[in-house]
Amino acid sequence: MAQGKLKLKKKDPVNNKKGANKKGEAFSRRKRAPIQSKKHKFQESLKLQQAVSRTLNQKNEDDIRKLVYEGQKNLSQAQQAVSEHHKKKTNETQQAGSSASSK
């Protein structure tokens, strides 16, 4: 027969202080002015960057295509005559402008 009390583990004392371990949030969000996440900010800048690069690439592509296909256009005789007429006209105006400025 066992004599004496059985050994029991002692319980930790209960902390009765209210809010001692409670920590507040790093920042508070207001309903009227919520704080945007960093991800949103980076996504906006990425969208702008992509839009700019897209437009630049499209413009460069158009310019290159224009240069490549400039001599390869199949024009009718009437269209060729009109284009030659316009080229002569622009050359004459440029020469007239350069001679007038040199006087």
Backbone as numpy.savetxt, mean C-alpha at the origin, in Angstrom:
# Nx Ny Nz CAx CAy CAz Cx Cy Cz
-3.32 -50.22 67.11 -4.13 -49.06 67.11 -3.26 -47.80 67.11
-3.75 -46.87 66.32 -3.00 -45.64 66.19 -3.34 -44.73 67.35
-2.33 -44.14 67.86 -2.57 -43.23 68.96 -2.27 -41.81 68.52
-2.98 -40.85 68.94 -2.76 -39.46 68.62 -3.52 -39.04 67.35
-3.34 -37.81 66.99 -4.05 -37.29 65.81 -3.29 -37.67 64.55
-4.03 -37.79 63.49 -3.40 -38.02 62.19 -2.80 -36.69 61.70
-1.67 -36.81 61.03 -1.05 -35.59 60.52 -1.79 -35.13 59.28
-2.22 -33.88 59.29 -2.90 -33.28 58.15 -2.04 -32.17 57.58
-2.14 -32.01 56.22 -1.40 -30.92 55.59 -2.06 -29.61 55.96
-1.21 -28.65 56.23 -1.70 -27.36 56.63 -2.14 -26.59 55.38
-3.31 -26.00 55.42 -3.81 -25.21 54.30 -3.17 -23.83 54.32
-2.96 -23.26 53.11 -2.40 -21.92 53.02 -3.43 -20.92 53.51
-2.97 -19.87 54.13 -3.93 -18.86 54.60 -4.57 -18.15 53.40
-5.84 -17.89 53.53 -6.59 -17.24 52.47 -6.29 -15.75 52.54
-5.95 -15.17 51.37 -5.64 -13.75 51.32 -6.96 -12.98 51.25
-7.23 -12.23 52.26 -8.49 -11.52 52.35 -8.44 -10.12 51.76
-7.28 -9.70 51.26 -7.18 -8.36 50.69 -7.89 -8.35 49.34
-8.73 -7.34 49.15 -9.47 -7.24 47.90 -8.65 -6.47 46.88
-8.53 -7.03 45.68 -7.87 -6.34 44.58 -6.36 -6.24 44.71
-5.76 -7.00 45.58 -4.32 -6.91 45.77 -3.59 -7.46 44.53
-4.09 -8.52 43.97 -3.44 -9.14 42.81 -4.07 -8.72 41.49
-5.11 -7.91 41.55 -5.82 -7.53 40.33 -5.07 -6.41 39.64
-4.72 -6.65 38.38 -4.02 -5.64 37.60 -4.95 -5.12 36.53
-4.85 -3.84 36.26 -5.69 -3.24 35.24 -5.14 -3.51 33.85
-5.91 -3.17 32.84 -5.47 -3.36 31.45 -4.40 -2.34 31.12
-3.60 -2.64 30.13 -2.54 -1.74 29.72 -3.12 -0.42 29.21
-4.20 -0.50 28.49 -4.88 0.69 28.03 -6.37 0.38 27.97
-7.16 1.42 28.07 -8.59 1.20 28.05 -9.15 1.64 26.70
-10.10 0.91 26.22 -10.74 1.24 24.95 -12.06 1.93 25.24
-12.23 3.06 24.56 -13.50 3.75 24.70 -14.38 3.34 23.53
-15.65 3.33 23.76 -16.58 2.92 22.70 -16.58 3.91 21.56
-16.43 5.18 21.86 -16.48 6.20 20.82 -15.18 6.27 20.03
-14.05 5.98 20.66 -12.77 6.10 19.99 -11.93 4.85 20.26
-12.24 3.75 19.58 -11.46 2.54 19.83 -10.05 2.68 19.26
-9.12 2.02 19.88 -7.73 2.08 19.44 -7.55 1.02 18.35
-7.01 1.45 17.20 -6.81 0.51 16.11 -5.55 -0.31 16.36
-5.59 -1.53 15.90 -4.45 -2.39 16.09 -3.33 -2.01 15.13
-2.12 -2.43 15.44 -0.97 -2.16 14.57 -1.15 -2.84 13.22
-1.77 -3.99 13.24 -1.98 -4.75 12.01 -2.78 -3.91 11.01
-3.79 -3.22 11.48 -4.63 -2.39 10.61 -3.79 -1.28 9.98
-2.93 -0.67 10.76 -2.08 0.41 10.27 -1.14 -0.11 9.17
-0.53 -1.26 9.39 0.37 -1.84 8.40 -0.37 -2.27 7.15
-1.58 -2.76 7.31 -2.37 -3.16 6.15 -2.71 -1.96 5.28
-3.04 -0.84 5.90 -3.35 0.37 5.14 -2.14 0.83 4.34
-0.97 0.85 4.97 0.23 1.29 4.26 0.59 0.31 3.15
0.37 -0.97 3.38 0.65 -1.97 2.35 -0.28 -1.81 1.16
-1.56 -1.51 1.42 -2.51 -1.29 0.33 -2.11 -0.10 -0.52
-1.70 0.98 0.12 -1.26 2.17 -0.62 -0.02 1.87 -1.46
0.91 1.15 -0.86 2.15 0.81 -1.56 1.85 -0.07 -2.77
0.97 -1.02 -2.61 0.61 -1.90 -3.73 -0.10 -1.13 -4.83
-0.97 -0.20 -4.46 -1.69 0.59 -5.47 -0.72 1.44 -6.28
0.25 2.04 -5.61 1.23 2.86 -6.31 2.07 2.01 -7.24
2.54 0.87 -6.75 3.38 0.01 -7.59 2.58 -0.55 -8.77
1.29 -0.84 -8.54 0.45 -1.35 -9.63 0.32 -0.31 -10.75
0.06 0.93 -10.37 -0.11 1.98 -11.38 1.19 2.26 -12.11
2.30 2.26 -11.37 3.60 2.48 -12.02 3.93 1.37 -13.00
3.69 0.13 -12.58 3.97 -1.00 -13.46 3.10 -0.95 -14.71
1.85 -0.59 -14.55 0.93 -0.50 -15.69 1.39 0.58 -16.65
1.79 1.73 -16.11 2.26 2.84 -16.95 3.52 2.45 -17.70
4.47 1.82 -17.00 5.71 1.38 -17.65 5.42 0.36 -18.74
4.52 -0.57 -18.46 4.16 -1.58 -19.45 3.56 -0.94 -20.70
2.66 0.03 -20.49 2.03 0.72 -21.62 3.07 1.46 -22.45
4.02 2.12 -21.77 5.06 2.85 -22.50 5.92 1.90 -23.32
6.29 0.78 -22.74 7.12 -0.20 -23.45 6.37 -0.77 -24.65
5.11 -1.10 -24.43 4.31 -1.64 -25.54 4.18 -0.61 -26.66
4.00 0.64 -26.27 3.86 1.71 -27.25 5.13 1.81 -28.10
6.29 1.74 -27.46 7.55 1.81 -28.19 7.75 0.61 -29.10
7.38 -0.56 -28.63 7.59 -1.79 -29.40 6.68 -1.83 -30.62
5.41 -1.48 -30.42 4.44 -1.62 -31.51 4.35 -0.38 -32.40
5.16 0.65 -32.10 5.06 1.88 -32.86 5.37 1.66 -34.34
6.41 0.90 -34.64 6.79 0.67 -36.03 6.05 -0.48 -36.68
5.26 -1.22 -35.91 4.63 -2.41 -36.44 3.16 -2.23 -36.80
2.67 -1.01 -36.73 1.25 -0.79 -37.03 1.01 -0.92 -38.52
-0.03 -1.62 -38.88 -0.42 -1.75 -40.28 -1.48 -0.69 -40.59
-1.04 0.36 -41.28 -1.95 1.45 -41.61 -2.33 1.36 -43.08
-3.52 1.83 -43.38 -3.93 1.91 -44.78 -3.17 3.07 -45.43
-3.26 3.19 -46.76 -2.53 4.24 -47.45 -3.01 5.63 -47.01
-4.31 5.76 -46.80 -4.86 7.04 -46.38 -4.34 7.41 -44.98
-4.30 6.43 -44.08 -3.83 6.68 -42.73 -2.34 7.04 -42.73
-1.58 6.36 -43.59 -0.15 6.67 -43.70 0.06 8.09 -44.20
-0.73 8.49 -45.19 -0.61 9.84 -45.74 -0.92 10.88 -44.67
-1.96 10.63 -43.87 -2.33 11.56 -42.80 -1.22 11.64 -41.76
-0.67 10.50 -41.37 0.38 10.50 -40.35 1.63 11.22 -40.86
1.99 11.01 -42.13 3.15 11.71 -42.70 2.90 13.21 -42.74
1.68 13.60 -43.08 1.32 15.02 -43.12 1.49 15.66 -41.73
1.03 14.95 -40.70 1.13 15.47 -39.34 2.60 15.54 -38.90
3.39 14.54 -39.29 4.81 14.57 -38.94 5.51 15.76 -39.59
5.21 16.01 -40.85 5.81 17.15 -41.56 5.39 18.45 -40.90
4.13 18.54 -40.53 3.61 19.75 -39.91 4.32 20.03 -38.58
4.49 18.99 -37.76 5.15 19.18 -36.47 6.62 19.54 -36.66
7.27 18.93 -37.66 8.67 19.26 -37.93 8.82 20.71 -38.36
7.90 21.19 -39.20 7.95 22.57 -39.67 7.75 23.55 -38.53
6.81 23.24 -37.64 6.55 24.15 -36.52 7.73 24.16 -35.56
8.38 23.02 -35.38 9.54 22.97 -34.50 10.70 23.75 -35.10
10.91 23.62 -36.40 12.00 24.34 -37.06 11.71 25.84 -37.06
10.47 26.20 -37.28 10.11 27.62 -37.28 10.29 28.19 -35.88
9.93 27.42 -34.88 10.08 27.89 -33.50 11.53 28.03 -33.11
12.37 27.12 -33.59 13.80 27.19 -33.23 14.49 28.33 -33.96
14.10 28.60 -35.21 14.71 29.71 -35.95 14.24 31.06 -35.41
12.99 31.12 -34.95 12.47 32.36 -34.38 13.14 32.67 -33.06
13.46 31.65 -32.29 14.09 31.87 -30.99 15.55 32.23 -31.15
16.18 31.80 -32.26 17.60 32.10 -32.46 17.80 33.52 -33.00
16.76 34.16 -33.54 16.89 35.52 -34.09 17.00 36.53 -33.01
